[in-house]
Amino acid sequence: RSLSLYREASSAYSDCVNQLLEQNKTTVILCGASELTEIASLWLERAGVKVKFIFDQDATKSRYAHYDIAHSLSETDIKEAALLLTTMQKDRMLELIDATGVADMAHVIVPSILQQQ
């Protein structure tokens, strides 16, 4: 099961990286600290896309997968960065992002592995 999940997530985040590159986005904020964060970061690093930080209001750590965790988002943060979901708690994270009032929800990238939920 975990190998199958890894393959599916890997394919989904590879597609997300291609989407980011097509949009000329070179900086991303990962939304959620989870195993998906680690898979996404591998693809992002390989493509040269910079991870600004991980947004996760519920995180109890200050770092995850060698990235800083922020508990809030500001307009300055998202001005130059795309938002990429990296948590299985998709609906909750989308609500948290929307509640910040600073993100255009149409520009939040939801990988295919999370769209099936």
C-alpha positions in Angstrom: 0.0 0.0 0.0 2.7 2.5 0.9 4.7 1.8 -2.3 1.6 2.3 -4.3 0.8 5.6 -2.5 4.4 6.7 -3.1 4.2 6.0 -6.8 0.8 7.8 -7.1 2.0 10.8 -5.1 5.3 10.9 -7.1 3.4 11.0 -10.4 1.0 13.7 -9.1 3.8 15.9 -7.8 5.8 15.5 -11.0 2.8 16.8 -12.9 2.5 19.7 -10.4 6.2 20.6 -11.0 5.5 20.6 -14.8 2.5 22.9 -14.2 4.6 25.3 -12.1 7.4 25.4 -14.7 4.8 26.1 -17.5 3.5 29.0 -15.4 7.1 30.3 -14.9 6.7 29.8 -11.1 10.1 29.2 -9.5 9.1 29.6 -5.8 6.4 27.6 -3.9 4.9 27.5 -0.5 4.1 23.9 0.6 0.7 23.7 2.4 0.9 21.0 5.0 3.6 19.0 6.7 3.3 15.3 5.9 4.8 12.5 3.9 3.5 14.2 0.8 5.7 17.2 1.6 8.8 15.0 1.4 7.7 13.5 -2.0 6.8 16.9 -3.4 10.1 18.4 -2.2 12.1 15.8 -4.1 10.5 16.8 -7.4 10.7 20.5 -6.7 14.4 20.3 -5.8 15.1 18.2 -8.9 13.4 20.9 -11.1 15.1 23.8 -9.3 11.9 25.2 -7.8 12.6 26.9 -4.5 10.5 26.0 -1.5 9.9 29.2 0.5 8.5 27.4 3.6 5.7 25.1 4.7 2.5 26.6 5.8 0.8 24.6 8.5 -1.2 26.2 11.3 -1.4 22.9 13.2 2.3 22.0 13.1 3.9 21.5 16.5 7.5 21.6 15.0 9.3 24.6 13.6 10.9 22.6 10.8 9.9 19.7 8.6 11.8 18.0 5.8 14.5 20.6 6.2 12.1 23.5 5.6 10.8 26.2 8.1 7.2 25.9 9.1 5.1 29.1 9.2 1.8 29.2 11.0 0.4 32.0 9.0 0.4 33.5 5.4 0.8 37.1 4.4 0.3 38.9 1.1 4.1 39.4 0.9 4.6 35.6 1.2 2.3 34.6 -1.6 3.1 37.5 -4.0 5.9 35.6 -5.7 5.1 32.1 -4.7 2.6 29.4 -5.8 0.7 27.4 -3.1 1.0 23.6 -3.4 -1.1 21.3 -1.2 1.0 18.7 0.6 -1.4 17.2 3.1 -4.1 14.6 3.0 -6.2 17.0 5.0 -7.2 18.8 1.8 -10.5 20.3 2.8 -9.1 21.7 6.1 -6.0 23.1 4.5 -8.1 24.8 1.7 -10.3 26.4 4.5 -7.2 27.6 6.3 -5.7 29.1 3.2 -9.0 30.8 2.3 -9.4 32.1 5.8 -6.1 34.0 5.5 -7.8 36.2 2.9 -4.5 36.7 1.0 -4.6 33.9 -1.5 -6.5 33.6 -4.8 -7.9 30.2 -4.3 -8.0 29.6 -8.1 -4.2 29.6 -7.9 -3.8 26.9 -5.2 -2.4 23.8 -6.8 -4.1 20.6 -5.7 -2.3 17.5 -6.9 -4.3 14.8 -8.6 -3.8 12.4 -5.6 -5.7 14.8 -3.5 -8.4 15.7 -6.0 -9.8 12.1 -5.7 -10.7 12.7 -2.0 
